[in-house]
Amino acid sequence: MKKVILTAIAILAFGFANAQQTRFGVKGGLNITNFSGDNDSNALIGFQIGGFAEIKIIERLSIQPELLFSTQGASFDVNGSNRDIDYKLNYINIPVLAKFYIVKQFYVEGGPQLGFLVSAKRDGNDIKDSYKSTDLGFNFGAGYYFTDNFSVGLRYTVGLSNVGDYDTDDIDAYLDSPKNSVLALTAAYKF
């Protein structure tokens, strides 16, 4: 996993160095996460933090690769009890987004995301072996720049892959399998 991340960072850094109009930035914010699929999970509140580069392609279109640490997961009610069981999964996510400016301040974005599982805990106990080490998703969202440097954004990540470490051989098993679902409200600053 370390080799994959380092290779991705090296490729992105080389591309950034050759891009004519590239701006770097940092971002962070609040995650509301859950598992989609046929389950009775409840949302967990988490966060994400990281950096990005915005590479201008044409006047209103940019490509924005990001490197984010994201806390995700879900909570489940225990039958006959007043307590919940929390499944907390931490990922290093690498989204690559197409960012289109409708007007100078307002943009919409979308693109794929690859996530690498860093840790997984159930009520504080390590359960990383029960989850797949990679996660695929698709992001779409929108944002607003208050200044040339400061923006806020709202993004939804649809999980495309089963996060559980078991096979889903048929379509019904795949549709019922847990997939990450993340709604993120973030603030970003470009340098």
Backbone bond lengths (Angstrom), bond angles and torsions (degrees), N, CA, C in turn:
res aa  C-N    CA-C-N  psi(-1)  N-CA   C-N-CA  omega(-1)  CA-C   N-CA-C  phi
1 M - - - 1.443 - - 1.524 110.41 -
2 K 1.333 117.50 -39.55 1.459 120.75 -179.95 1.519 110.88 -62.05
3 K 1.342 116.99 -38.17 1.458 120.37 179.76 1.517 111.21 -65.17
4 V 1.337 116.40 -40.52 1.462 120.44 179.83 1.528 110.40 -63.68
5 I 1.329 117.08 -45.27 1.466 121.26 -179.57 1.515 110.49 -64.48
6 L 1.328 117.57 -45.68 1.467 120.74 179.80 1.524 111.87 -63.78
7 T 1.330 117.14 -39.17 1.460 120.64 176.95 1.523 110.88 -63.73
8 A 1.329 116.97 -44.39 1.472 120.86 178.61 1.523 110.96 -61.70
9 I 1.324 117.43 -43.34 1.463 121.15 179.33 1.529 110.30 -63.65
10 A 1.339 117.35 -42.35 1.462 120.72 179.63 1.525 111.72 -63.00
11 I 1.332 116.95 -43.12 1.466 120.49 178.98 1.527 110.72 -64.56
12 L 1.333 116.41 -44.09 1.462 119.79 179.01 1.524 111.35 -64.00
13 A 1.334 117.38 -42.03 1.464 120.77 -179.92 1.519 110.86 -63.25
14 F 1.349 117.75 -40.87 1.457 121.09 178.03 1.526 110.70 -63.57
15 G 1.331 115.92 -42.81 1.461 120.14 178.80 1.516 111.96 -65.16
16 F 1.325 117.18 -38.51 1.456 121.21 179.90 1.527 111.07 -66.22
17 A 1.315 116.19 -38.99 1.456 120.47 -178.13 1.523 111.01 -64.93
18 N 1.324 117.16 -30.03 1.455 121.34 -178.70 1.525 113.26 -92.40
19 A 1.291 118.43 -10.39 1.468 120.92 -179.09 1.522 109.77 -76.82
20 Q 1.331 116.81 139.86 1.457 120.58 -177.29 1.519 112.37 -76.53
21 Q 1.306 118.10 -42.13 1.456 120.57 -176.31 1.524 109.26 -122.28
22 T 1.313 115.97 79.80 1.460 122.17 -179.74 1.518 109.01 -117.37
23 R 1.333 114.65 133.49 1.466 120.64 174.72 1.518 107.64 -123.57
24 F 1.320 115.64 138.18 1.454 122.52 179.36 1.517 109.46 -101.70
25 G 1.326 116.06 157.91 1.450 118.92 179.53 1.520 112.05 -161.10
26 V 1.327 114.00 175.09 1.459 122.36 176.16 1.517 107.65 -123.76
27 K 1.333 115.55 154.40 1.460 119.64 179.31 1.514 109.79 -150.66
28 G 1.295 115.75 159.61 1.455 121.70 176.48 1.511 109.25 -167.17
29 G 1.320 115.35 162.91 1.448 117.57 179.31 1.507 113.34 172.93
30 L 1.314 113.77 -165.87 1.453 125.04 -173.26 1.527 110.62 -97.36
31 N 1.334 116.91 134.62 1.466 123.55 173.62 1.523 109.79 -109.85
32 I 1.308 116.63 137.53 1.463 122.96 166.93 1.518 104.59 -116.29
33 T 1.350 116.60 111.19 1.453 120.74 -169.78 1.524 111.82 -119.80
34 N 1.319 114.13 158.22 1.453 121.40 -178.39 1.525 107.88 -161.88
35 F 1.321 117.61 170.56 1.460 122.26 169.77 1.524 107.47 -103.93
36 S 1.329 116.57 124.13 1.460 119.11 172.82 1.514 108.34 -85.56
37 G 1.305 117.66 169.78 1.460 121.99 -175.01 1.514 108.58 114.52
38 D 1.298 116.57 -173.14 1.463 121.57 -177.26 1.527 109.63 -87.64
39 N 1.331 116.18 79.94 1.462 120.89 179.01 1.526 108.59 -148.10
40 D 1.289 116.00 171.51 1.464 121.34 -178.98 1.519 110.72 -110.68
41 S 1.317 116.90 46.50 1.458 119.85 -177.29 1.528 111.52 -82.94
42 N 1.322 113.99 154.07 1.459 122.53 176.46 1.520 108.65 -112.37
43 A 1.308 116.26 161.25 1.459 121.64 -176.35 1.527 111.86 -74.15
44 L 1.327 113.76 148.99 1.462 122.51 170.09 1.521 108.19 -115.73
45 I 1.304 116.49 150.11 1.461 121.99 175.40 1.521 107.75 -99.73
46 G 1.316 116.87 131.92 1.454 122.16 179.08 1.514 110.28 -143.35
47 F 1.317 115.91 -158.61 1.459 120.63 -179.32 1.518 110.10 -146.89
48 Q 1.328 115.16 167.53 1.451 122.16 170.61 1.517 108.68 -141.08
49 I 1.332 115.30 148.87 1.462 121.01 -179.74 1.521 107.93 -150.87
50 G 1.332 116.56 144.81 1.453 118.97 179.08 1.505 113.09 171.33
51 G 1.321 114.67 -158.38 1.452 121.17 -177.54 1.512 111.40 -133.46
52 F 1.333 115.26 168.60 1.457 120.85 -179.13 1.517 110.15 -153.20
53 A 1.307 115.40 166.94 1.455 123.43 171.35 1.517 107.29 -131.70
54 E 1.307 116.52 132.93 1.467 120.86 176.75 1.519 107.66 -107.82
55 I 1.323 115.75 114.60 1.465 122.81 -176.32 1.522 108.18 -106.58
56 K 1.308 115.56 111.48 1.468 120.12 -177.84 1.529 109.76 -73.58
57 I 1.344 115.20 126.95 1.460 121.58 179.03 1.522 110.11 -97.63
58 I 1.314 116.91 -55.71 1.457 123.89 173.16 1.524 107.10 -134.76
59 E 1.303 117.83 -176.64 1.474 122.01 -172.64 1.526 113.79 -49.22
60 R 1.310 119.65 -47.34 1.468 121.83 -175.30 1.526 114.65 -111.03
61 L 1.322 117.66 3.66 1.454 120.93 -175.89 1.522 111.10 -122.40
62 S 1.333 114.99 131.00 1.464 122.07 177.21 1.524 108.85 -131.72
63 I 1.320 115.03 157.85 1.464 122.64 169.62 1.525 105.75 -108.25
64 Q 1.334 116.37 131.97 1.459 120.08 -177.04 1.530 110.79 -127.55
65 P 1.342 117.75 95.44 1.470 119.65 170.51 1.525 109.41 -79.79
66 E 1.327 115.85 146.51 1.459 121.32 -178.53 1.523 109.79 -134.39
67 L 1.313 115.66 157.52 1.458 123.16 172.58 1.519 106.02 -130.63
68 L 1.351 117.19 112.00 1.459 122.28 -171.04 1.526 111.78 -128.46
69 F 1.321 115.97 142.08 1.461 121.75 166.04 1.518 105.62 -96.56
70 S 1.338 117.01 127.08 1.462 120.94 -173.61 1.529 110.68 -134.25
71 T 1.343 115.35 130.17 1.464 120.37 173.82 1.518 107.72 -94.09
72 Q 1.337 116.12 127.86 1.456 122.52 -175.25 1.519 109.06 -136.78
73 G 1.325 116.64 -177.38 1.451 120.80 177.27 1.514 112.24 135.97
74 A 1.340 115.09 -159.44 1.458 121.26 -178.39 1.518 108.98 -158.90
75 S 1.324 114.31 166.59 1.456 121.80 178.43 1.530 107.81 -123.20
76 F 1.330 116.42 142.84 1.459 121.37 179.71 1.518 109.48 -125.43
77 D 1.332 116.88 138.87 1.464 122.14 175.20 1.521 109.58 -74.65
78 V 1.323 115.92 138.94 1.463 121.16 174.58 1.523 106.55 -91.90
79 N 1.329 117.13 124.06 1.465 121.54 -178.80 1.525 111.05 -58.65
80 G 1.334 115.84 133.17 1.460 120.98 176.75 1.514 113.50 73.07
81 S 1.320 117.01 17.62 1.462 120.60 -177.43 1.522 108.99 -138.76
82 N 1.300 116.19 159.15 1.463 121.02 177.24 1.518 111.74 -97.17
83 R 1.315 117.44 16.46 1.459 118.53 -178.25 1.528 110.64 -118.03
84 D 1.323 114.66 157.43 1.457 122.43 178.37 1.523 109.38 -110.08
85 I 1.328 115.49 153.96 1.460 121.51 171.81 1.522 106.63 -106.87
86 D 1.328 116.05 122.41 1.458 121.68 -179.03 1.524 110.95 -98.88
87 Y 1.331 115.29 130.61 1.457 122.96 173.63 1.525 106.11 -107.55
88 K 1.329 117.02 108.32 1.464 122.03 -176.16 1.515 109.49 -109.06
89 L 1.337 115.37 117.23 1.461 122.52 -179.51 1.524 108.68 -115.53
90 N 1.322 116.58 131.20 1.460 121.74 177.45 1.522 108.88 -110.78
91 Y 1.329 115.99 133.68 1.458 122.45 -176.66 1.523 111.41 -127.77
92 I 1.329 115.05 151.41 1.462 122.23 160.86 1.521 104.15 -100.36
93 N 1.329 116.49 112.95 1.462 122.06 -177.30 1.519 110.66 -105.18
94 I 1.340 114.66 141.15 1.460 121.51 177.23 1.530 108.35 -125.30
95 P 1.337 117.14 87.15 1.462 118.93 173.92 1.533 110.73 -84.20
96 V 1.320 116.55 147.73 1.463 122.59 172.74 1.521 105.58 -126.50
97 L 1.340 115.32 111.80 1.455 121.16 -169.85 1.517 112.38 -114.04
98 A 1.319 116.17 143.42 1.454 122.15 165.51 1.523 105.37 -89.91
99 K 1.327 115.98 127.95 1.466 121.59 -174.93 1.531 108.18 -120.05
100 F 1.335 116.61 116.18 1.458 121.76 -177.41 1.522 109.75 -112.45
101 Y 1.335 116.01 125.28 1.467 122.01 179.01 1.522 109.66 -88.31
102 I 1.325 115.97 113.47 1.462 120.49 177.27 1.523 109.51 -72.37
103 V 1.319 116.38 -46.20 1.461 124.39 167.63 1.522 105.78 -130.33
104 K 1.323 117.98 177.99 1.461 120.52 -174.60 1.528 112.79 -57.57
105 Q 1.338 117.98 -35.79 1.462 120.71 -175.66 1.531 113.66 -95.50
106 F 1.321 119.73 -27.09 1.457 122.80 -171.88 1.527 110.70 -106.78
107 Y 1.334 116.34 131.89 1.464 120.72 -179.95 1.529 110.86 -134.31
108 V 1.324 114.77 158.35 1.464 122.64 169.63 1.523 106.49 -121.18
109 E 1.339 116.20 154.59 1.456 119.89 -175.93 1.518 110.43 -145.66
110 G 1.313 115.33 156.84 1.453 120.85 175.67 1.511 110.34 -165.82
111 G 1.338 115.67 151.62 1.453 119.42 177.37 1.514 112.85 164.39
112 P 1.333 115.93 169.87 1.461 121.28 -177.35 1.523 112.37 -77.29
113 Q 1.328 114.38 164.80 1.462 121.17 179.08 1.522 109.39 -144.14
114 L 1.317 115.60 137.34 1.458 122.86 173.73 1.517 107.40 -115.13
115 G 1.331 116.41 128.71 1.458 121.06 -179.23 1.515 111.22 -119.59
116 F 1.329 116.15 143.78 1.459 122.89 177.61 1.522 108.23 -116.86
117 L 1.327 116.48 122.80 1.456 122.04 -178.59 1.523 110.06 -69.46
118 V 1.340 115.85 125.01 1.463 122.19 178.40 1.525 109.81 -95.80
119 S 1.339 116.11 -45.88 1.466 120.32 179.28 1.521 109.22 -154.68
120 A 1.343 114.85 157.63 1.460 121.83 176.00 1.521 107.55 -143.82
121 K 1.328 115.71 129.13 1.468 120.25 -178.38 1.521 110.06 -135.45
122 R 1.334 113.91 143.27 1.465 121.73 173.64 1.519 106.17 -118.50
123 D 1.311 115.91 111.61 1.469 121.44 -176.88 1.527 111.66 48.44
124 G 1.332 116.87 42.41 1.457 122.00 176.73 1.513 115.79 88.65
125 N 1.333 118.84 -8.97 1.467 121.92 -179.88 1.523 110.37 -96.11
126 D 1.335 116.65 138.79 1.456 122.52 -178.50 1.533 110.57 -69.08
127 I 1.346 116.45 123.74 1.467 122.17 177.82 1.532 110.45 -132.20
128 K 1.330 116.40 27.54 1.463 120.85 -176.64 1.526 112.38 -57.54
129 D 1.332 118.23 -33.37 1.466 121.36 -179.63 1.524 113.19 -66.73
130 S 1.337 117.68 -14.37 1.461 121.56 -179.89 1.529 112.68 -88.19
131 Y 1.354 117.11 -1.94 1.458 121.52 -176.44 1.520 110.84 -125.82
132 K 1.328 116.07 150.90 1.455 121.33 178.21 1.528 109.34 -70.09
133 S 1.317 115.48 149.01 1.461 120.07 -175.58 1.524 113.03 -78.85
134 T 1.340 118.04 -16.85 1.464 120.70 177.65 1.528 110.15 -126.11
135 D 1.314 114.40 156.01 1.458 121.48 -178.28 1.522 108.22 -140.05
136 L 1.314 116.83 134.93 1.460 122.00 176.35 1.514 109.52 -109.36
137 G 1.321 115.83 141.54 1.452 120.21 178.71 1.519 110.69 -151.05
138 F 1.320 115.22 171.84 1.464 121.74 174.73 1.518 108.03 -130.68
139 N 1.327 115.86 132.71 1.466 122.86 -177.94 1.517 110.98 -105.98
140 F 1.317 115.35 144.17 1.459 120.32 165.06 1.518 107.90 -146.77
141 G 1.326 115.23 146.33 1.457 118.31 -176.78 1.509 112.04 -172.71
142 A 1.336 114.52 -169.27 1.452 122.41 -179.20 1.523 108.32 -151.66
143 G 1.326 115.05 161.93 1.452 118.84 179.44 1.514 111.87 -158.20
144 Y 1.330 114.32 171.71 1.457 120.88 -177.45 1.526 109.51 -139.22
145 Y 1.341 116.98 130.94 1.462 122.64 175.64 1.526 109.30 -93.76
146 F 1.336 115.90 117.68 1.462 121.06 176.25 1.520 111.00 -78.94
147 T 1.330 116.86 -32.13 1.463 123.88 173.22 1.522 106.65 -132.69
148 D 1.329 117.19 -176.89 1.464 119.71 176.69 1.527 111.86 -66.50
149 N 1.337 117.00 -18.99 1.457 120.64 -175.46 1.525 114.81 -112.56
150 F 1.325 119.43 -31.02 1.464 122.75 -171.83 1.525 111.53 -105.54
151 S 1.350 115.60 130.07 1.468 120.05 179.59 1.520 110.70 -140.39
152 V 1.320 115.12 162.94 1.462 122.13 169.50 1.529 106.78 -124.95
153 G 1.329 115.81 150.19 1.454 119.87 -178.18 1.515 111.76 -144.21
154 L 1.311 114.97 155.23 1.453 123.20 175.10 1.518 106.49 -125.46
155 R 1.346 116.02 126.18 1.468 120.82 -175.12 1.521 109.53 -137.18
156 Y 1.335 115.03 141.90 1.456 121.03 174.28 1.522 108.42 -117.30
157 T 1.325 116.44 130.88 1.457 121.94 176.92 1.525 108.88 -109.17
158 V 1.312 115.45 119.20 1.456 122.76 176.98 1.518 107.56 -92.54
159 G 1.324 117.21 120.36 1.458 120.71 176.53 1.516 110.94 -72.58
160 L 1.326 116.81 131.78 1.466 121.57 -179.96 1.515 112.66 -104.80
161 S 1.327 117.25 -17.76 1.461 119.46 -176.32 1.523 111.33 -118.84
162 N 1.321 114.49 150.46 1.454 122.30 175.65 1.528 108.24 -65.46
163 V 1.329 118.12 125.34 1.464 120.26 -179.97 1.515 112.16 -84.48
164 G 1.329 117.90 -20.35 1.464 121.42 178.64 1.514 111.42 -72.42
165 D 1.315 117.39 146.13 1.459 121.56 -178.50 1.524 110.18 -87.25
166 Y 1.332 115.59 66.15 1.457 122.34 174.01 1.521 107.94 -150.82
167 D 1.326 116.02 156.73 1.459 121.23 -175.90 1.520 111.10 -79.49
168 T 1.327 114.68 145.17 1.459 122.14 173.30 1.533 106.38 -120.27
169 D 1.328 115.09 90.67 1.459 120.94 -172.55 1.522 114.05 -74.91
170 D 1.328 118.19 -32.81 1.458 118.96 -178.70 1.532 110.20 -117.25
171 I 1.308 115.92 168.79 1.464 121.56 -174.23 1.526 111.83 -64.05
172 D 1.331 118.67 -37.25 1.465 120.65 179.29 1.519 111.36 -65.42
173 A 1.325 117.33 -41.16 1.468 120.61 177.92 1.520 110.57 -65.04
174 Y 1.353 117.30 -38.78 1.461 120.78 177.97 1.523 110.91 -64.81
175 L 1.329 117.02 -46.45 1.469 120.40 -178.42 1.521 111.63 -63.65
176 D 1.331 118.04 -33.38 1.458 121.99 -179.72 1.522 113.43 -84.07
177 S 1.323 118.28 -11.19 1.466 121.27 -176.63 1.534 110.42 -72.69
178 P 1.338 116.79 151.14 1.467 119.26 179.26 1.522 111.46 -71.35
179 K 1.331 115.08 132.38 1.456 122.28 176.80 1.532 107.69 -131.57
180 N 1.329 116.38 142.60 1.455 119.99 -179.18 1.524 110.91 -63.60
181 S 1.305 115.40 139.83 1.454 123.58 176.00 1.524 106.33 -135.02
182 V 1.351 116.46 117.72 1.466 120.07 -172.39 1.527 110.33 -132.42
183 L 1.336 115.55 125.82 1.455 122.43 170.67 1.524 106.56 -108.31
184 A 1.335 116.90 122.54 1.462 120.59 -175.11 1.524 111.08 -123.05
185 L 1.331 115.21 133.43 1.462 123.20 172.01 1.515 106.27 -112.24
186 T 1.337 117.10 116.36 1.455 120.59 -172.62 1.522 112.49 -127.50
187 A 1.321 114.99 158.67 1.453 123.26 169.09 1.512 106.93 -118.12
188 A 1.337 116.44 142.38 1.463 120.54 -177.64 1.526 109.80 -135.21
189 Y 1.323 114.42 151.09 1.462 120.96 176.40 1.517 109.63 -132.96
190 K 1.347 116.85 122.90 1.472 122.46 177.66 1.513 109.46 -96.90
191 F 1.339 115.90 140.39 1.468 120.48 178.65 1.515 110.21 -90.90
